[in-house]
Amino acid sequence: MVSDKEDNRKVKSINDSLTECMRIVKHEDINGGSRLFGGRLMQWMDEAAGICAMRHSGSVITTAAIDNLQFKKGAYIGDIILLSAKITYVGRTSMEVRVDVFMEEMKTGIRYALNRAYFTEVCIDEDGKPLPVQYTIEPETVAEKAEWEGALKRIEMRKARRTEGY
Ligand SMILES: CC(C)(COP(=O)(O)OP(=O)(O)OC[C@H]1O[C@@H](n2cnc3c(N)ncnc32)[C@H](O)[C@@H]1OP(=O)(O)O)[C@@H](O)C(=O)NCCC(=O)NCCS
């Protein structure tokens, strides 16, 4: 659904760009210890975040930053992996996308959290220069409002890291 908002940008529902992808861990995805490669999981997460940001903005995007990436649990061959990507904040040219990763147990359907990260995706033109995001979001639920507030703090932390180099 699209409607008007105070900052003159159209509002898109967060659910319109909610992106869920399933994967199965195959031989080519594992390392010497028979576990899913961290790099492979990061690739899948980057794809999910990028698809979510493209669906929200209707624009070409690039990944500017990834943070809070923590590996909580390993995954193994044959495991079913669910990636869920959701817009949490929209800036002038950038969007923050939260990606949650779960392993879904085949027999029970129970989902175990493996990983979570926040991606900063920037709309770009054909020369790779940042472009304004055409649509914003209007957080409605308590969780969505908390994510927006959290994003404002994370943006300050990213700025501090960039300027102070830590
Ligand atoms: C992302 C990129 C387009 C930003 O270009 P830039 O000239 O630095 O643009 P700006 O300084 O105007 O920043 C544009 C937006 O990106 C955000 N941004 C830029 N660098 C960022 C970083 N390191 N972390 C978080 N946000 C960042 C800015 O806060 C700004 O957001 P806003 O407009 O919503 O306030 C540019 O740095 C780039 O092309 N990087 C390489 C991206 C890439 O190749 N990714 C694939 C993985 S290798």
The ligand as an SDF file (V2000), in Angstrom:
LIG
                    3D

 48 50  0  0  0  0  0  0  0  0999 V2000
   27.6760    3.6300   -0.5670 C   0  0  0  0  0  0  0  0  0  0  0  0
   28.2000    4.7700   -1.4350 C   0  0  0  0  0  0  0  0  0  0  0  0
   27.3710    4.8580   -2.7240 C   0  0  0  0  0  0  0  0  0  0  0  0
   27.9870    6.0630   -0.6240 C   0  0  0  0  0  0  0  0  0  0  0  0
   28.5350    7.1080   -1.3750 O   0  0  0  0  0  0  0  0  0  0  0  0
   29.0430    8.4630   -0.6710 P   0  0  0  0  0  0  0  0  0  0  0  0
   29.6310    9.3300   -1.7130 O   0  0  0  0  0  0  0  0  0  0  0  0
   29.8100    8.1280    0.5390 O   0  0  0  0  0  0  0  0  0  0  0  0
   27.6660    9.1160   -0.3040 O   0  0  0  0  0  0  0  0  0  0  0  0
   27.1970    9.9410    0.9670 P   0  0  0  0  0  0  0  0  0  0  0  0
   28.2940   10.3220    1.8920 O   0  0  0  0  0  0  0  0  0  0  0  0
   26.3260   11.0300    0.4090 O   0  0  0  0  0  0  0  0  0  0  0  0
   26.2780    8.8870    1.7210 O   0  0  0  0  0  0  0  0  0  0  0  0
   25.0670    8.4380    1.1540 C   0  0  0  0  0  0  0  0  0  0  0  0
   24.2720    7.7160    2.2170 C   0  0  0  0  0  0  0  0  0  0  0  0
   24.9700    6.5330    2.5780 O   0  0  0  0  0  0  0  0  0  0  0  0
   25.2380    6.5240    3.9740 C   0  0  0  0  0  0  0  0  0  0  0  0
   26.5610    5.9280    4.1420 N   0  0  0  0  0  0  0  0  0  0  0  0
   27.6500    6.1520    3.3810 C   0  0  0  0  0  0  0  0  0  0  0  0
   28.6720    5.4200    3.8430 N   0  0  0  0  0  0  0  0  0  0  0  0
   28.2080    4.7200    4.8990 C   0  0  0  0  0  0  0  0  0  0  0  0
   28.7940    3.7850    5.8110 C   0  0  0  0  0  0  0  0  0  0  0  0
   30.0880    3.4300    5.7200 N   0  0  0  0  0  0  0  0  0  0  0  0
   28.0230    3.2800    6.7860 N   0  0  0  0  0  0  0  0  0  0  0  0
   26.7230    3.6170    6.8910 C   0  0  0  0  0  0  0  0  0  0  0  0
   26.1030    4.4880    6.0610 N   0  0  0  0  0  0  0  0  0  0  0  0
   26.8560    5.0310    5.0860 C   0  0  0  0  0  0  0  0  0  0  0  0
   25.1990    7.9830    4.3880 C   0  0  0  0  0  0  0  0  0  0  0  0
   24.8870    8.1180    5.7720 O   0  0  0  0  0  0  0  0  0  0  0  0
   24.0940    8.5380    3.5020 C   0  0  0  0  0  0  0  0  0  0  0  0
   22.8220    8.1830    4.0290 O   0  0  0  0  0  0  0  0  0  0  0  0
   21.5700    9.2380    4.0030 P   0  0  0  0  0  0  0  0  0  0  0  0
   21.5500    9.9130    2.6630 O   0  0  0  0  0  0  0  0  0  0  0  0
   20.3680    8.3550    4.1850 O   0  0  0  0  0  0  0  0  0  0  0  0
   21.7740   10.1840    5.1310 O   0  0  0  0  0  0  0  0  0  0  0  0
   29.7150    4.6270   -1.7770 C   0  0  0  0  0  0  0  0  0  0  0  0
   30.4650    4.7120   -0.5890 O   0  0  0  0  0  0  0  0  0  0  0  0
   30.0020    3.3040   -2.4660 C   0  0  0  0  0  0  0  0  0  0  0  0
   29.7580    3.1480   -3.6610 O   0  0  0  0  0  0  0  0  0  0  0  0
   30.5530    2.3270   -1.7010 N   0  0  0  0  0  0  0  0  0  0  0  0
   30.8460    0.9880   -2.2770 C   0  0  0  0  0  0  0  0  0  0  0  0
   29.5910    0.1390   -2.1830 C   0  0  0  0  0  0  0  0  0  0  0  0
   29.8230   -1.2560   -2.7250 C   0  0  0  0  0  0  0  0  0  0  0  0
   30.5060   -1.4600   -3.7100 O   0  0  0  0  0  0  0  0  0  0  0  0
   29.2210   -2.2390   -2.0390 N   0  0  0  0  0  0  0  0  0  0  0  0
   29.3180   -3.6120   -2.4300 C   0  0  0  0  0  0  0  0  0  0  0  0
   30.1980   -4.3510   -1.4710 C   0  0  0  0  0  0  0  0  0  0  0  0
   31.8960   -4.2570   -1.9150 S   0  0  0  0  0  0  0  0  0  0  0  0
  1  2  1  0
  2  3  1  0
  2  4  1  0
  2 36  1  0
  4  5  1  0
  5  6  1  0
  6  7  2  0
  6  8  1  0
  6  9  1  0
  9 10  1  0
 10 11  2  0
 10 12  1  0
 10 13  1  0
 13 14  1  0
 14 15  1  0
 15 16  1  0
 15 30  1  0
 16 17  1  0
 17 18  1  0
 17 28  1  0
 18 19  1  0
 18 27  1  0
 19 20  2  0
 20 21  1  0
 21 22  1  0
 21 27  2  0
 22 23  1  0
 22 24  2  0
 24 25  1  0
 25 26  2  0
 26 27  1  0
 28 29  1  0
 28 30  1  0
 30 31  1  0
 31 32  1  0
 32 33  2  0
 32 34  1  0
 32 35  1  0
 36 37  1  0
 36 38  1  0
 38 39  2  0
 38 40  1  0
 40 41  1  0
 41 42  1  0
 42 43  1  0
 43 44  2  0
 43 45  1  0
 45 46  1  0
 46 47  1  0
 47 48  1  0
M  END
$$$$
